[in-house]
Structure formats: structure tokens, C-alpha cells
Amino acid sequence: MPSLKVERGKVPDRILALSKSPFTIGEDIANDLSVKDHRLSQRHAIITYRRGTHYLLDLESNARTHINDAAVRRETALKSGDKITLGDLEVRFLDPITRLTVAESPPPISSVSTVAIGSDKLVLARYQGMSDDGFADHIGTDISALFPALSEVAAALISDYELDDLGELLLDLVLRVVPAERAALLLRISWGREEHADGLKVQATRGFEDNAEITISRTIIREVCDNKKAILTLDAQADLRFRKSPSILFEGIGSIICVPLWNNQEVMGMIYLDTSTPGHSFTKSNLRLSGFIANMAAIKIDNTLLLADRMDKKRIEDQLAVGAEIQRKLLPQNLPAIDGYEISGTSESCFEVGGDYYDFIEKGDGSLAVVIADISGKGIGAALLMAALQASVRALIFSSSSPAELAEQLNRVLLENSTSNRFATMFYAEIDTESHAIEYVNCGHNPVLLAGSGATELLQSTGPVIGLLEDARFGNGLGQLEPGGLMLLYTDGIVELTNEQGEEYGGARLISHLEANRTCGGRRIIQAIRDSMDLFSHSDRLSDDTTLVVIKRC
């Protein structure tokens, strides 16, 4: 079992089994590893286990956690032998793994010391209801010798298990009824511990020493996994296929069984058994019993994986639902009530969470700040950066002397807190609600539409996107809201909407619908644009996040 070996620090040297997930480390006595060190946080770090791998996460502690002297800045996979340092504490992560090696061997399996059975004769369901004699005719074994053991296995597999626990249980069950000294469960899927060129991974073992090797003939692997056959080698020492496998010769392994984990549709892996007892060989009955157990095990593993997938999907859906609710609350919950103005806004994500952001902030000096932004990309990554941008805008807005200065500050924040492929377009404006003057900065965003008595004006970019260039410079733009005039702010999900012919909705169409409804209220304008988008695309499914904001002077 994986463990932590305490090598230095204010706790006694010992080895702690990582028998639970999460495994907590910190100064608080309630932690799984409690360390009296004032430099550590009460809950300093955790180790979690998912699908065959342990991960270490620093819980944003004051004294950083290190792996092999490198600071842990995000969840990091652990490898056996890694040194973990937390303050004065130093522990070693140990994960003894039995590894699989493949022995090259001649292709054919044609030996008097070898027995092969096709998986079609190892499907237990075929024999349900068959008489004792009929069953024996098909498999060459008296049913009374197999069914008690199979019944025990079936009873043990009724309960649900985690995949790791299931692998350990299966080997225990096999070893109860087959006189093997060593056993291993190997999976073809991406849930095992150790990768191998032939696509097999060691999932569980019995009888092997730590860091031992399981050596299996490549020919046998292909026969078992590709040709769906159960293989019994009566005398491995005399079998030519193992002459290039010195570990088998040195260990004196006498007899080997390899059976496919066949779920009646595909081979999911194999069960390996061997014995080195002098004068003892596995029997055909052992082979058939192992094959039937492997068939039952494969079906159980398949169901376990399906259940785990459903649980993972449900957990992700629940987390996304929470994230979507949090993100909705980051958007304005109450629209500002300002004499002489009507303010409206709406945002819709194409996924559960998105990267569009808009906000209204009354600055207290008679001005209204309006912001709309579009984070590059979609989904969770964009949503997280959107939340960071929203918090930064609200934190910096009152200390900035102008929209351009705010943009420069936000640019630095995003450069420090996002990856190189994440940036944001943004339009930010301050409206003097007495003089109705507009001072704005457009950071690579779509041109905002300013409609008055004449032609609609486009408030174009005054600087680059934010979060991409260290030396970005931004300029201020000016505008004026006339009586009855309005500003329409939007994200590119509006104008880049396409129909079945691949035609874009486009800016000209947006301006046309705005001018046709400019005498209406803000909500009616937004609804008219939404209706025209639905009519244009003939679909109620969005391909991008879409946001619309209307600021209208009455």
C-alpha cells in the first residue's frame, strides 16, 4: 500500500499508510498527519487518490509545500520516492509497484505442456440451467467441482466496491479456490497503476515482493487479450516460450495460468497465476475455474467502471450547477435606479458556465460605471477568469483616475493570474449622469453602438485586449448621450452567430434591429434582438456566450 515515510521533522520517524483519501497534513491535531510547527497552517496540504494516482495539493499555506525542492503551486501527481517538504517536516512518498515485463517468444502456442480454451467456453451464463452431465460435456469438468467455488465468488461480488478494492478482492477470491502462490490482475484500460507497451497495467497483486516483475510471454498476452483464450502452461521450465525469460527460470516457476477478463463483449485485461511448488502443476479444472471467475470479474469490473463514470459525471454536473449559480450571482442582481436613465442587461452561456461579464457600479460622485467583457475560450477556465476580472474591477475602480488607467491595472492583474492563452476583451465606460458625457476605454472589444438623433456611432477600440501584452497602452474615448439616446454593449457571440448556411448575424444586422426598435425601452430592445437571432439561426442552442446591455437616456 502507498505510504509516507517520515524522514525528518518534529514527529517520530515512522511510516504512515495512505489508507484514506483525502489524507490531510497540518498543525491541527485533527489532521491525519499532525505536525507541531508554527510555520505550517492548521490544514496545510492534502493528498488525494484518483484512478491509480496520488496527488498533493498545497492549501495556499504561508509556508509553501515542496516536492523534490520545487514549490507546489497546483495539484501535483506523486511518484514513488518523491520527497515532500513542509516547514521542517520531510516525508518520502513510497508506492511499491509490481511491474509487468514482456518476454519475446516464438509466435505459435503448440506444446504438449500447454492447454488453451476459447473464451466462448468460459462464459458462465451459457451453462445456466444446463444439467450436470451437459455442463461436464461442454467444459470437461464435473460441475460439482466448480459450482461451490463459483457460488462463493458470486456471493462476494454482490456488493459494490471501488475499483482498487475490487481488484484486491478478486485476487483473494481466486486464491481461495486455485492453489496459486502468486496472482496479478492486469487491466487494458486507463485505470491501472503502471503503463506497458502492450496496453496492460498492473492493478492488483498477491504474493509478489515490492518492486518485483511479472514476466509474461508476448505470445501469451496476444493469445489471451487478442484471441480471447485462457492459457495453462503445465511446465514453464520446459516451455520454449520462456527460454528468453531468465526471471522465470531463476525463480523456478513451474506452472502458469493466464485467463482473459472477458465481459462477453471485449477483453478488459487478464488474470495471471503461477506456482513454483516442486512437482505441482495447475490442472485443466483450475484453468476453467479461473476462466469462469475472470468472466464474472470482468462483468463486475465493467459495471464498477460504469458506476464510477456515472458518479463522476454526476459530481461534475453538481459542481457545474453550483458554479453556474455562483456565476449568476456575480452578475448584477439589481439594476441601478438612476433618474432619467433606463438600464437593462442579460447574459446567457452556451455551457453551464461561461466567460461573459457585465456590471454596473455607481461610483457615488454622480457617475455610473458600465463594463462588459468577454474572456477568451469557454467553460470553466473562462468562468474562473471572469470571476477574477469581476473582483479586480470592483477592487480597482475607485482608485483609478480614468478608464485607461483602470485598463492598465487590469492588464497587469490578468498577466499575473492567467495563462498565456487566456485574455479578455473589455469595454468600460463612466457616464456622468448630470452632463451625460461618456468617458470610455475599449480594450479590443466589439464596437459599442451609440445611438442618437443621427446615425449610430461606433465606439471603437482604444487599446489592445487585456492580459496579453506586458507593455499594453490604452487611451480614453469620449461620447455623449443625447435625450432619448442609448448605448448598446454586446459580446461577439451576438455578431458571430451563424445560420445553417454559415452566414454570420453580423454588425450591420445588429445595427438595423437596434435602429428599428430605438424608441422602445431597453428590455424590449434586448428581446427584439434575441428574437431576431432565433429567427436567423433557426436554433435555440448557442455556440458562444452572448451578452447584451442597454443604457438608455429617457
Secondary structure, DSSP 8 states (H G I E B T S, - for coil): --EEEEEESSS-S-EEE--SSSEEEESSTTSSEE---TTS-TT-EEEEEETTEEEEEE-S-SS-EEETTEE--S-EE--TT-EEEETTEEEEEE----EEEEE---S----TTEEEEEGGGG-GGGGTT--HHHHHHHHSS-GGGTHHHHHHHHHHTSS---HHHHHHHHHHHHHHHS--SEEEEEESSTTSSS--TTS-EEEEEES--TT-EEEEEHHHHIIIIIS-EEEEES-TTT-GGGTT-HHHHHHT--EEEEEEEE-SS-EEEEEEEEE--TT----HHHHHHHHHHHHHHHHHHHHHHHHHHHHHHHHHHHHHHHHHHHHHHHS-SS----TTEEEEEEEE-SSSS-SEEEEEEE-SSSEEEEEEEEESS-HHHHHHHHHHHHHHHHHHTTT-SSHHHHHHHHHHHHHHHS-TT--EEEEEEEEETTT-EEEEEEEB---EEEE-SSS-EEE--SB--BSS-TT-----EEEE--TT-EEEEE-HHHHT-B-TTS-B-HHHHHHHHHHHTTTS-HHHHHHHHHHHHHHHHT-S--SS-EEEEEEEE-
